[in-house]
Structures are given as structure tokens and as C-alpha cells.
Amino acid sequence: MNAKNKESNDPSRRRPRQGVSVKGRHAGQDAVESAVATAASIFAGRRRPKDANNPSASRETVESIAVAIILAFLFRGFVAEAFVIPTGSMAPTLRGRHMDIVCPQCDFEYNTGASMENVEDGHARGEVTVTCCPICNFALPLDKTVNPNERSFNGDRILVSKFAYQLHEPERWDIIVFKYPGNAKQNYIKRLVGLPGETLRIRHGDIHTVDADGRASIVRKSPSKLKAMMHLVDDSNHVAPALKALAWPSRWQSASSVSEDHQWRQTADERDYIVQSGADDTWLRYRHLAPRPADWGAIEAGFRPQWLDDTEGALIVDYYSYNDARAGGHETGSAWVGDLAFEANVDVQSDQGELLLDIVEGGTHYICRIDVASGKAELSIKDFDGVEQTFEDGKSIRTAATSVNGQGSHDIRLSNCDDQVLLWINDKLVDFDGPTSYQPLADVVPKWSPEDSGDMAPVGIGGKNVNLTVRNLRVLRDIYYLAQESDARYQTEYVRNIWNDELYEVIYDPRIWGETTVFRDRRTVEFTLDEDQFFPLGDNSPQSKDARLWSDGGSHETGYHSPPPYVKRELLIGKALVVYWPHGWRPPSPTLSRMTGNYAFIPNFGQMKFIR
């Protein structure tokens, strides 16, 4: 069951998509051979020396080994099997051939895909020579001769339950292994998004189901799936010293008109933010003020880029550092992402007052106020004009009891994804007194004004009549599914050609948001499923050959060309359970690395995980 990459895009368009996502032959053989070797050693150990020449004893040993082999094959065939991930179509959840990089500027650890280095038909498509940090955008030329661990590693080894779907139906958001409908000899791994009998709609990065009357309902992820599928945008613990030396603006800035005594300020080590707030709401807000890759030459020479003085920041887009693996290149992302979350460690130093949290999408503020004295949390929604909005049940306020009670330190997470607001305190989901889901406007686009920065400052944390210290601030975004189809005319998120220059201008200049059509020119696509048909998508949406791209439609008999944009039930293999063996580490010395045959033998236990 060897797997090979199949490419769906025209070579002149972007980079080849990563389609084939799992191979099982070698990993499965390893499991069987290991079981056989173990069984043989056990049975051989049970033989007594005096029976060495006894035909009966020899026959018993042979029979025992044969039984062990049969059991191993039965286990592999019906219970579980090991697979290897060769490509990055499910990154960052599951990694194919890739590189693990530590940014020399901000010290952030990240992955870069290297599927192009997979050997196919005796040769590789290319070599990864440069990678770009997702936090500070530093483009790092790789020196693979000096640092063996900058050479690519094989993909994750995973264990797949082949018995799971004999006991229960496949569930949405499962990660499934299946035979590719276009070639049953190839195994794919994707995330299950559409279920039998549904009409599925992809619009503005979200997944919807459409009923018989044409009404669309957004598909929401469970809290655990949401946490597993989010992408990191910024981490306050990783600020490059070179940026500090240039007095590069902090991404977290005080954003209120209160007196200077009550403003947020950074500590001397620039790790923490502190405030002694007064009677007014005092906000610390995030602005996406990342350097551009082309800026780093000037930054390292001690010069501050001129554009920095003329911007408030940039919109958050669907950028994947995993895909940014080409010499001198930098992928800007395809579309604005409004579904965000943020995390912080909050040290409350007062017995009363309010802790404030806010996420903005389309100019609408999703606000949580936590009374420090009682721990009571209140969620509310206000649109860009300050008009109070309601949740799905028509109520304007949601309340809940939390563990925040006077002075103390708490890990806080607030998310606004899939048209639903969720709050975690110390990694425990807060249970509100009613649904925290809502019905958004028909066409959500970013908004800005001189009085309210809106989506240009989309995340905020604040206080009222309370002393706070916050640290470990992280901003995250939800996965954004591109509305694409196999037809070459529709392999873009937009109904017209959007050039990089136009996208860049929109991302950085909020003054043109009210005039541009870019946000309203995003496409909507639909796929219809019949009984026993499943719709899978890759987590790496820009670089996944998944059900969106298998068929360009139009068949009189099936409604689609072959292969169709779905997986039939009989092609399902099983459910991915665990990454049981990620790659190991090579010896840091190039000489030792060559002596050991470039073998990565130091275990990488930190990447072992259950698959969500």
C-alpha cells in the first residue's frame, strides 16, 4: 500500500498540492515483523535444551510461530494498523516529511513542510532551502551541512483503528483513513467534514449545511476539536531582540483615553503587562504588527522600515508557515480570518473590580466581563455602532459562575469561532446559562473608524477598578477552508483575480475597507452527498488535494466526473487514534550524523499525542 503524491494544480499555479496523505505498507510490516519476532523469542524461550533435537518440540515451535503470524495479520487486518504520513495535507495536526526549525531571531519553534523532498520515481521534486518564521517573519536560509537537524525528517507514524466504524458511525471532525476514490491502491488521510445526505456549503472559511429550503446552518466544532485545530498567530514570549533594539512597536498596546496613571505598561523585561485601572474600562489591545520578510535586511543593519510609521497593523489572514518553504518566498495568505481566540495568564491583584475580555469580528465586539469579587461572568454582543445584539435564543446577556474569586492567577482563553463565543478558565470550559451561539450579519466584513479600530485591533484584555498583571499572551485563529473546486477556473477563493498587491493594500490599509470589493468577492461552493457518502477535507486547506478538488462535476449519471467529491462507505479504512512515533533527533555533530547514517535515533517524546 505504498502512497505517492498526486498533484491537482497546474504547475504554473502556486505549489503542488499535497494529496496522498498516508502510506501503510512498511509501518504495517514493521508491526507484523515485530509481533512475529516477539512470539518466536517467547516460544523459543519455552523450549528446554534437552528437546533441541526432538521433532515433536520443533513442530510445536513452528506451529506456535505460525499461529503468531496469523494473529498478527488478523490484528492488522481487522483491529489496528500503523501508517506513515508522507505529505503535509493534514498539517499542522499531522506532519508529513518536514523540518523542525528554531527561529534564530525570536526563538520560536515551528515546522516547515518538505514533501517536495520525498523521492518519487527515483528522484525528488526539489529541496527546501529557506523557511519563514510565523511569528517574526524572518526568512532563514538552511545550512544542512552544519546542522543535521535542519535536514528533513520523515512524517509522523500513526496508529489507525480499523474496528472503530464497525461499532459506531463516523463522526464529523474525525480524522479518517480511506482509499482514494480515484485509485483504491492509494490511502489518504483527511478530516471528515460532511456526512451522508447533507448538502455542504463552504463560505468565508466556514462549513455550513443547507436544508431542503435553502437555509444554511453553520457547522460548529466541539471545544476540544476547536483547540486542536487552531493556528498560532502570535506569542508574546517570542519577541526578537533585534526588534526591541529598534523600539519596534509592541503588538499589545494600551488603547484607552484614561489618565496616564491608569494606562497599561510593560515591565522592564518586557514580558509582563501591568495596569492599575480606575473607574473607566482600560484596554490592552492586540495589533498585528509583524515585520515583513523583506524588512529583515534593514532590521539587522539597525534601520527601521519607513512603512511602520504609517500603519496601525494588518489584518490576520490564513497564513500557513508550514507551506512557506521556498527560496526567498513568503506566502501572505489568501483571505482575512475573523474567527479568533486568545490566551493569557492573568494575575488578579485586587479583591474587587472587573476583568474585561474582547474579540472583534466584522466590527462587532464580543465582550466578556468577569466580576473579580464574585466570579460572575457576563457575555454580551455590541455591533460597530454600539447597538446591543442578541444570542440565538433572543437573550442579550449570558451569565456564568467562574473560579475567579479575588486575588489569584488564572489561565484565561476566549474564542469567537463558528458563530459561538466560548470561555475557558484554567483550561476548564465555562458553562453559561444559555447558548452562546449567535446569528451574524449576512455579510461579515472588517470594519474600522478613527474612534474604533475594530478589526485592526481584534483582541483586547482590560480592567476596571482592578490591578492586573498579564503574561503569556497568545493570539490564535481558526482553520479557514478555501472555497475551491477542481475546475481550474475555481481554484481560488475569489470570483475574480485578486493580485498580491491588491490583497496587501487591503490587509494593511483600513481606510479602503469600505470601498474595496475584496471581502465580498469571496466565493461560495456547495457539494451534495447521498447515502453512504462522506466528504473529507485537509487541515492544510491551501495545500490539500481533498474532496473539493477531486471532481469538476457535470456527469449525467452520477452528477460528478470521476472521481466524485466524496468517499463511499466501503472505502473507509478506519479512524486515526494516536501519533505513536514522531521522528527522532539526529546527533548534533555532522560527523556523528554521518557515522550513524543520518539516522534520527534520539526519541522525540514531546510530539507523541492523541489525534484530535
Steps between C-alpha positions, in 0.01 A plus 500: 500500500775747407372853449621754248419867461243595239488864400180682412618849415644633179880522560487867421259562787651521849662181631384142451226398737565223744247233426602151602526518873572159644682183413479175687712224354829545680349604832257209484780260420699635792210420734461148364873426501530630853213280615651197328844562645355544847290186472795300368722608787230415753434157361869430450561593860242248614691210335722299725859431382447123512220535240724663241503194279147388583284510180189546711644804674619652171157452347341668804727801458426531129127473565522764772680743271245433224217578742678822604532607136132430434397696809722791399344516155152472648580786738632711214212415271209548738604690813781754449777587258795735498543761228755765407400855398706597192352844413377811675134501394395458866759737648543622760281232663700222332836565341632337187863532398603824667762700685501614862641850520593732786490861383839664574332837546204438734583145616162362391483131405295415190463249218559545128372249248750313283277270296680612186802306629310170497659269245258411220595297197858509617535872558363791706316801359728745675669604823390735776769765544320783683227506763305787657412547868124545558557740791766746386506417125876448494602304188765250607739351240562142608852365549447126484869411503566674830174412677380143428164575661428763233472215254151365451346226713253231405136557590311396810426132557142454609280218619160458331204311647349284226227379734365838616238538229374149551379614843366846419443741215781732387467837671559844358854630564642146538833453323438208266715276283340383176577373153519781247192479273717561194739214581405248768866395532581837656414587860406855599455659841273803550255649745136394457291814442185396311266213593265287285191678368630854558539791266822662611590864443844658538474875550741754648713225651214329684304183437119512474229244436207601277149363549237428233371857522843649440559609860863475605619407852861534605677182612672549835798317643495361850721693746766226497509486119512879481805516727676231296432666163598861575812666356733721702529860378712659774667416830619781728782280632669508159608853413823531303774699681576676171147642503532616859825675411315698231215588739265306274144569621364236733216295354313557827427868555302703750184615325298727722464868573541466876764693693864396475492361856250237387661404169637154429881480499763233451740382767873557459558156348209562257343167590206622710234769463365669812217743574344677796168580339253759620127551455519479119560195283873483433597286200816330378441413132680282248620643170653274237828690458725229364803590287489413133761244386664760276551727804751276673803620306435854623409381851827308541685809376327709768253686277130538566271441195324820395159338446481424872424865580198505267309193613288379789584139418345241272206266481552141610492270196516124433878481489660153543868507589506127428452577130757780485793290387651654189808708439438867560124460508235592751140396484272782611186291535186508288226650714413694813421279800251642749462191721755558776594402854751620754663366815667670794617437851327763714620583850217678683640718779174644633199362688253689286458661159453350155716299260407582139543286187408591142519352149397697191369354175349713226505799735278320752638469855451172689565606859542305822502681835601303809423641845813429704321498835229249410644319196186575298563524125276683253513464122353764271512603135515856364517584131728763349245772572478399866158339465444200725447171313351171619599137519310231309226472761432875491672582832755781507698388807646162593622442857711233671686431822880474467788410730630860494450612859713781637877498467665218311650385172289348223553373146232662284391407148223671300399392150257627239484228233221344297259772620539398863682655797676266743688573823750281685640565847803289594430282195146422619212603275263743671134396492272797432127518573402466135640469149795723418446455126361783291376589152751732328430760235440368150835626371770540765785726387769677707423849627705793629457863600723761667296453819487120493786307339268201465664210318836676493518436877295181520593373845497680834549437870426764761395597847274730697577594862748212517876442502617241248818343365467300177760285328530213251269673255420291192274579204358214293278464194258232389561281195380674182360272229550650153196485272662313214403247236694273266427708191808717443274806471387457861822413682500836672313643793367787290259546211761715322878521487638655817865592456743505793544877480127555535476253788796662676343844471171378647672314784700806612270796424167507689401827334409313180299222666175681433580535129669173402301202375766248603313375807170468312665330204570183695338196341244252633505134389262213574527122489208255529540159665274197471469201731834344607703790357750695712674833428860534628720811507863557598597722793758664271231649278724683246714188447263204520370296212171414666137451400468859376747424221419146390221577254395791282140378482268453205436125463144404396516173694673595823480879496882514512794393290720221632624498763201655677543752785418250773614173655266202489455307822671189363820703445535595868794329672479639852546782748839651587568466873851595604839620379697216655841579353589845367846538354803483728794742516832460322832542687584873503847432361511466118776240540292286736201547274696364202637213709148396601374519143300817565271293722277692741516275805449737796126471592278804453253424779354852503326443165325178602130575536141388464359621170216755528 
